[in-house]
Amino acid sequence: METVTVSKDKLGLVISDVEKLVSHFEDLVEDQEQIIKLRLSDIKTGKIKGVSEEELDKYLEKRGVKVA
């Protein structure tokens, strides 16, 4: 395996970019989690009408929720 030399400045830039990407990913996951909570709340309160559990599962799947 070869050794690669990276200057502190360039390594700092890479680390900064990675930190930004991780932050954006955290925001995305948090937003999706809030959407799921709202959708489940709508189902529980009856705002979303479903004739069967299968229809409710399809509703959630359309919105990106994995239903087991």
C-alpha positions as CSV (number, residue, x, y, z in Angstrom):
1,M,0.0,0.0,0.0
2,E,1.3,3.4,-0.9
3,T,1.7,6.4,1.4
4,V,-0.1,9.6,0.5
5,T,1.1,12.9,1.9
6,V,-1.6,15.5,2.4
7,S,-0.9,19.0,3.7
8,K,-2.6,20.2,6.8
9,D,-4.5,22.9,4.8
10,K,-5.9,20.4,2.3
11,L,-6.8,18.0,5.1
12,G,-8.5,20.8,6.9
13,L,-10.6,21.5,3.8
14,V,-11.6,17.9,3.4
15,I,-12.6,17.6,7.1
16,S,-14.6,20.8,6.8
17,D,-16.4,19.5,3.7
18,V,-17.1,16.2,5.5
19,E,-18.5,18.0,8.5
20,K,-20.8,20.0,6.3
21,L,-22.1,16.9,4.5
22,V,-22.7,15.1,7.8
23,S,-24.6,18.1,9.0
24,H,-26.8,18.2,5.9
25,F,-27.4,14.5,6.3
26,E,-28.5,15.0,9.9
27,D,-30.9,17.7,8.8
28,L,-32.4,15.4,6.1
29,V,-32.9,12.5,8.5
30,E,-34.4,14.9,11.1
31,D,-36.8,16.3,8.5
32,Q,-37.9,12.8,7.4
33,E,-38.4,11.8,11.0
34,Q,-40.7,14.7,11.6
35,I,-42.7,13.9,8.4
36,I,-43.2,10.3,9.6
37,K,-44.4,11.5,13.0
38,L,-46.9,13.8,11.4
39,R,-48.2,11.1,9.0
40,L,-48.6,8.6,11.8
41,S,-50.4,11.3,13.9
42,D,-52.8,11.9,11.0
43,I,-53.5,8.2,10.8
44,K,-54.1,7.9,14.5
45,T,-56.4,10.9,14.7
46,G,-58.4,9.8,11.7
47,K,-57.4,12.6,9.3
48,I,-56.3,9.9,6.9
49,K,-59.1,7.4,6.3
50,G,-58.1,3.9,5.4
51,V,-60.5,1.0,4.9
52,S,-57.8,-1.5,5.8
53,E,-54.4,-1.8,7.3
54,E,-53.1,-2.6,3.8
55,E,-54.3,0.8,2.5
56,L,-52.6,2.5,5.4
57,D,-49.4,0.6,4.7
58,K,-49.5,1.7,1.1
59,Y,-50.1,5.3,2.2
60,L,-47.0,5.2,4.4
61,E,-44.9,3.4,1.7
62,K,-45.8,6.2,-0.8
63,R,-44.2,8.6,1.6
64,G,-41.0,6.7,2.0
65,V,-41.8,4.8,5.3
66,K,-40.7,1.1,5.3
67,V,-43.6,-1.0,6.6
68,A,-42.7,-4.5,7.8
